[in-house]
Amino acid sequence: MLETFVDTINTQDFSETGFIEILSVQQRKNTGHLNIALKLQMAILSEPGVEMTEYWRLDLEQVQANSISLGYSRHSHLSPEHCLLWCYQQPIKSVVIPNPLEEAEINYLLGRWYCIHQERVGTWIPFKISKYKLLRGGYVIAQAPETLILDYQTVLDEMEIDYSAYVSDLPSWHDSNRGWVEEKKDFQILTFDSSYVIAADISAKCFSTRYGSAEWYGSSEN
């Protein structure tokens, strides 16, 4: 029923009026299994004054990472493409700038990098670049998935700043039976606003669907 759940959160009804309340999150220690109980509620736009409420359980296997807060969220999305999946799909690269930079040059570089970072990944991946290391030179300045580092390198090339870049880690993921596996693997990410969970397999089951008066949504005339 995962397809039904995804179809529901992709409807205009949910986009304009819906919300999800995450009721509980349970994770089996060292098994890579996690389940989420949630309530989905939205108005039925084709039937003014009517709302739909459903209770779902999502079961996720080979969970790699999660950060889930209980409570309400307005937006939910399931996708095989997201910046948080890059570390399972591509190498991690490091950038070393051997020579100290002038402060004005550093400020311009950090400004350019920050804008690129925000455009590419927003706040999903923290922007952690040390101004102190740029002033001193000789340090690893940035370490991130290859996609982001290639963008950083473009700016360095444009500014004619000497640097070296190398692969510091290969794609890897954790298997509950084999431990860490160094290879590419396709995962999916399920987001609830800023909450997320990354897993290989996701299934869903709806336990209850009911329709009632949409008093929480208000009059369509207002």
FITI-615198 format. One line per 4 residues: their letters; for each residue z negated, y, x of N, C-alpha, C. Coordinates in steps of 0.2 Angstrom, whole numbers. Example, Ala and Ser with C-alpha at 12.3 -4.5 7.8 and 13.67 -1.06 7.14 Angstrom:
2
AS = -39 -28 66 -39 -22 62 -39 -16 66 ~ -35 -11 64 -36 -5 68 -39 0 64
END
This chain:
222
MLET = 0 -6 4 0 0 0 0 6 4 ~ 1 6 11 1 11 15 6 16 13 ~ 12 13 11 18 17 10 16 22 3 ~ 13 19 -1 11 22 -7 6 28 -6
FVDT = 1 27 -1 -3 32 1 1 38 4 ~ 5 36 9 9 41 12 13 45 8 ~ 17 41 3 21 45 -2 17 50 -6 ~ 10 48 -8 6 52 -12 4 59 -8
INTQ = 2 58 -2 0 64 2 6 68 4 ~ 12 66 3 19 70 4 21 73 -2 ~ 18 72 -8 21 75 -14 19 82 -14 ~ 23 86 -18 22 93 -19 15 94 -23
DFSE = 13 89 -27 7 90 -31 1 90 -26 ~ 1 86 -21 -4 86 -16 -4 92 -11 ~ 2 93 -9 3 99 -5 1 105 -8 ~ 2 106 -14 0 113 -17 -7 113 -20
TGFI = -10 107 -22 -16 107 -26 -21 102 -23 ~ -19 97 -19 -23 91 -17 -28 92 -12 ~ -33 88 -11 -37 88 -6 -40 80 -5 ~ -42 79 1 -45 72 2 -52 74 4
EILS = -57 69 2 -64 69 4 -65 63 8 ~ -67 63 14 -68 57 18 -75 56 17 ~ -76 50 14 -83 48 12 -87 44 17 ~ -84 40 21 -87 36 26 -82 33 31
VQQR = -85 32 37 -81 30 43 -85 24 46 ~ -82 18 47 -86 13 50 -81 10 55 ~ -84 9 61 -81 6 67 -84 0 70 ~ -81 -5 70 -84 -11 73 -84 -11 81
KNTG = -89 -11 84 -90 -9 91 -86 -15 95 ~ -82 -12 100 -78 -16 104 -73 -21 101 ~ -71 -19 95 -66 -23 92 -60 -19 91 ~ -60 -13 91 -54 -9 90 -52 -8 83
HLNI = -57 -10 78 -56 -9 71 -60 -4 68 ~ -57 0 64 -60 6 60 -58 6 53 ~ -63 7 48 -60 8 41 -63 15 39 ~ -59 18 34 -61 25 32 -61 24 24
ALKL = -66 26 21 -66 27 13 -65 34 12 ~ -61 35 7 -59 42 5 -58 43 -2 ~ -58 49 -5 -56 51 -11 -51 56 -11 ~ -45 54 -15 -40 59 -15 -39 62 -22
QMAI = -39 68 -22 -38 72 -29 -33 77 -29 ~ -29 78 -34 -24 83 -35 -22 84 -42 ~ -20 90 -44 -17 91 -50 -10 88 -51 ~ -8 86 -57 -2 84 -59 2 90 -61
LSEP = 7 93 -57 10 99 -59 15 98 -65 ~ 17 92 -66 22 91 -72 18 90 -78 ~ 11 90 -78 7 89 -84 1 94 -83 ~ 2 100 -85 -3 105 -84 -10 103 -87
GVEM = -15 104 -83 -22 103 -85 -24 96 -84 ~ -20 92 -81 -21 85 -79 -22 84 -71 ~ -27 81 -69 -28 79 -62 -29 71 -61 ~ -27 69 -55 -28 62 -53 -33 62 -48
TEYW = -37 57 -48 -42 55 -43 -41 48 -41 ~ -41 47 -35 -40 40 -32 -45 39 -27 ~ -47 32 -26 -52 30 -21 -48 25 -16 ~ -48 26 -10 -44 22 -5 -49 20 0
RLDL = -46 14 3 -49 12 10 -43 11 14 ~ -44 14 20 -39 13 26 -42 9 31 ~ -38 3 33 -40 -1 39 -36 0 44 ~ -39 1 50 -35 3 56 -37 -2 62
EQVQ = -32 -5 65 -32 -9 70 -30 -6 77 ~ -33 -9 83 -31 -7 89 -32 1 90 ~ -38 3 87 -39 10 87 -40 13 95 ~ -37 18 97 -37 20 104 -42 26 104
ANSI = -42 31 99 -46 37 99 -47 39 92 ~ -52 42 91 -53 46 84 -59 51 85 ~ -58 56 81 -62 61 80 -62 63 72 ~ -67 61 69 -66 61 61 -73 64 59
SLGY = -72 69 55 -78 73 52 -78 71 44 ~ -84 69 42 -84 68 35 -84 74 31 ~ -81 74 25 -80 80 21 -73 81 18 ~ -71 87 17 -65 89 14 -60 91 19
SRHS = -54 89 17 -48 91 21 -42 93 16 ~ -38 98 18 -33 100 13 -26 96 15 ~ -25 94 22 -19 92 24 -20 85 28 ~ -16 81 26 -16 74 29 -9 72 31
HLSP = -8 69 37 -1 67 39 -2 61 43 ~ 3 56 42 4 50 47 10 50 50 ~ 10 50 57 16 50 61 16 46 67 ~ 22 44 70 22 41 76 24 46 82
EHCL = 24 52 80 26 57 85 20 63 85 ~ 17 64 90 12 69 91 10 69 98 ~ 7 75 100 6 77 107 0 72 109 ~ -4 70 105 -10 66 107 -8 58 108
LWCY = -2 57 106 1 50 108 5 50 114 ~ 6 56 117 10 56 123 7 52 129 ~ 0 51 130 -3 48 135 -1 40 135 ~ 1 38 129 2 31 128 10 30 128
QQPI = 14 35 129 21 34 129 24 37 135 ~ 21 41 139 24 44 145 19 44 151 ~ 21 45 157 17 46 163 12 52 162 ~ 7 52 165 3 58 167 5 61 173
KSVV = 6 67 174 8 70 180 3 76 182 ~ 3 76 189 -2 82 191 2 87 195 ~ 0 93 195 3 98 199 -2 101 204 ~ 1 101 210 -3 105 216 0 111 218
IPNP = -3 116 218 -1 123 221 -4 123 228 ~ -1 123 234 -4 122 240 -7 129 243 ~ -3 135 241 -5 141 244 -9 145 238 ~ -13 150 241 -17 154 236 -12 159 233
LEEA = -13 161 227 -9 166 223 -13 172 223 ~ -9 178 222 -12 184 221 -14 185 213 ~ -20 189 212 -22 189 205 -17 191 200 ~ -13 196 202 -8 198 197 -3 192 195
EINY = -1 189 200 3 183 199 0 177 195 ~ -7 176 197 -11 171 193 -11 173 185 ~ -12 180 184 -13 182 177 -6 181 173 ~ -1 182 176 6 181 173 7 174 172
LLGR = 6 170 177 7 163 177 3 160 171 ~ -4 161 171 -8 159 166 -6 161 159 ~ -4 167 158 -1 169 152 5 165 149 ~ 9 164 154 15 160 152 14 153 151
WYCI = 9 150 155 7 143 153 3 143 147 ~ -1 147 145 -5 147 139 0 147 133 ~ 5 152 133 9 152 128 13 146 127 ~ 16 143 132 19 137 132 15 131 129
HQER = 8 131 131 4 126 129 2 127 122 ~ 1 133 119 0 134 112 6 132 108 ~ 12 133 110 18 131 107 19 124 106 ~ 17 121 112 19 113 112 13 109 109
VGTW = 7 111 110 1 106 108 -4 110 104 ~ -4 117 103 -9 120 100 -16 119 103 ~ -21 117 98 -27 116 101 -29 108 102 ~ -24 104 100 -25 97 101 -27 95 108
IPFK = -24 98 113 -25 97 120 -28 103 123 ~ -34 103 125 -37 109 128 -33 112 134 ~ -33 119 134 -30 122 140 -35 123 145 ~ -35 119 151 -40 119 156 -36 121 163
ISKY = -35 127 164 -33 129 171 -38 133 174 ~ -39 132 180 -44 135 184 -41 141 188 ~ -43 147 186 -41 153 190 -44 153 197 ~ -50 150 198 -53 150 205 -49 145 209
KLLR = -46 140 207 -42 135 211 -35 138 213 ~ -33 142 208 -26 146 210 -28 151 215 ~ -33 154 215 -35 159 220 -36 156 227 ~ -39 150 227 -40 147 233 -34 143 236
GGYV = -30 140 231 -24 136 233 -26 129 236 ~ -22 124 236 -23 117 238 -26 112 233 ~ -27 114 227 -30 110 222 -25 107 217 ~ -27 102 214 -23 100 208 -25 105 202
IAQA = -19 108 200 -20 114 196 -20 111 188 ~ -15 107 187 -14 104 180 -13 97 181 ~ -16 94 175 -15 86 175 -14 85 167 ~ -8 83 165 -6 82 158 0 77 157
PETL = 1 75 151 7 71 150 13 75 152 ~ 18 71 154 24 73 158 28 79 154 ~ 28 78 147 32 83 143 29 90 144 ~ 22 91 145 19 97 146 20 100 153
ILDY = 19 95 158 20 97 165 27 99 166 ~ 32 96 163 39 98 165 40 106 162 ~ 36 108 157 37 115 155 33 119 160 ~ 27 117 162 24 121 167 28 122 173
QTVL = 32 116 175 36 117 181 41 122 180 ~ 44 122 174 49 127 173 47 134 175 ~ 41 136 173 38 142 174 37 143 182 ~ 35 138 185 34 139 192 40 140 196
DEME = 46 136 194 52 137 197 55 144 196 ~ 54 147 190 56 154 188 53 159 192 ~ 46 158 194 42 162 198 43 161 205 ~ 46 156 207 47 154 214 41 153 218
IDYS = 36 149 214 30 147 217 30 140 220 ~ 28 139 226 28 133 229 23 128 226 ~ 25 122 224 21 117 221 24 110 223 ~ 19 105 221 22 98 221 19 95 215
AYVS = 23 90 212 21 87 206 22 79 207 ~ 18 75 205 18 68 205 15 65 199 ~ 17 58 199 14 54 193 7 52 195 ~ 2 54 192 -5 52 194 -8 46 190
DLPS = -5 45 184 -7 39 179 -1 37 175 ~ 0 30 174 5 28 170 2 27 163 ~ 7 26 158 4 26 151 0 19 151 ~ -6 20 147 -10 14 146 -14 15 140
WHDS = -16 9 138 -20 9 131 -25 3 132 ~ -30 3 127 -35 -2 127 -34 -8 122 ~ -34 -14 124 -34 -20 120 -41 -23 120 ~ -43 -24 114 -50 -27 113 -51 -34 117
NRGW = -45 -37 118 -45 -44 121 -44 -44 128 ~ -39 -40 130 -36 -39 137 -39 -34 141 ~ -42 -29 138 -45 -23 141 -39 -18 142 ~ -39 -14 147 -34 -9 148 -28 -12 150
VEEK = -22 -10 147 -16 -12 148 -11 -6 150 ~ -8 -7 156 -4 -1 159 3 -2 157 ~ 5 0 151 12 0 148 12 5 143 ~ 19 6 141 20 10 135 19 6 129
KDFQ = 16 10 124 15 6 117 16 12 112 ~ 19 10 106 19 14 100 13 14 96 ~ 10 20 95 4 20 91 6 25 85 ~ 2 26 80 3 31 75 -4 35 75
ILTF = -3 41 73 -9 46 72 -9 48 65 ~ -15 47 62 -17 49 55 -21 55 56 ~ -19 61 53 -23 67 54 -26 69 47 ~ -32 72 47 -35 75 41 -37 82 44
DSSY = -33 87 42 -34 94 45 -35 93 53 ~ -40 95 56 -41 94 63 -44 87 65 ~ -46 83 60 -48 76 62 -42 72 63 ~ -44 66 67 -38 62 68 -40 55 70
VIAA = -36 50 70 -37 43 72 -31 40 75 ~ -31 37 80 -25 34 83 -25 27 83 ~ -20 23 80 -21 16 80 -14 13 80 ~ -14 6 81 -7 3 81 -5 1 74
DISA = -10 -2 70 -8 -4 64 -13 -1 59 ~ -10 1 53 -14 4 48 -12 1 41 ~ -17 -1 37 -16 -3 30 -20 1 26 ~ -18 1 19 -22 5 14 -22 1 8
KCFS = -28 2 4 -29 -1 -2 -32 4 -7 ~ -29 5 -13 -32 9 -18 -36 5 -23 ~ -43 7 -23 -47 4 -27 -48 6 -35 ~ -46 13 -35 -47 16 -42 -42 22 -43
TRYG = -39 22 -49 -35 28 -51 -37 30 -58 ~ -39 37 -58 -40 39 -65 -37 46 -66 ~ -36 48 -72 -33 54 -74 -38 58 -78 ~ -39 64 -78 -44 68 -82 -42 75 -82
SAEW = -46 80 -85 -45 87 -85 -46 90 -79 ~ -41 94 -77 -40 98 -71 -44 104 -71 ~ -51 104 -73 -55 110 -73 -55 113 -66 ~ -56 109 -61 -56 112 -54 -50 116 -52
YGSS = -44 114 -55 -38 118 -53 -37 124 -56 ~ -39 125 -62 -39 131 -66 -33 131 -70 ~ -32 137 -74 -26 138 -78 -20 139 -75 ~ -14 136 -77 -8 138 -74 -5 145 -76
EN = -9 148 -80 -6 155 -82 -9 160 -77 ~ -14 158 -73 -17 163 -69 -14 163 -62
END
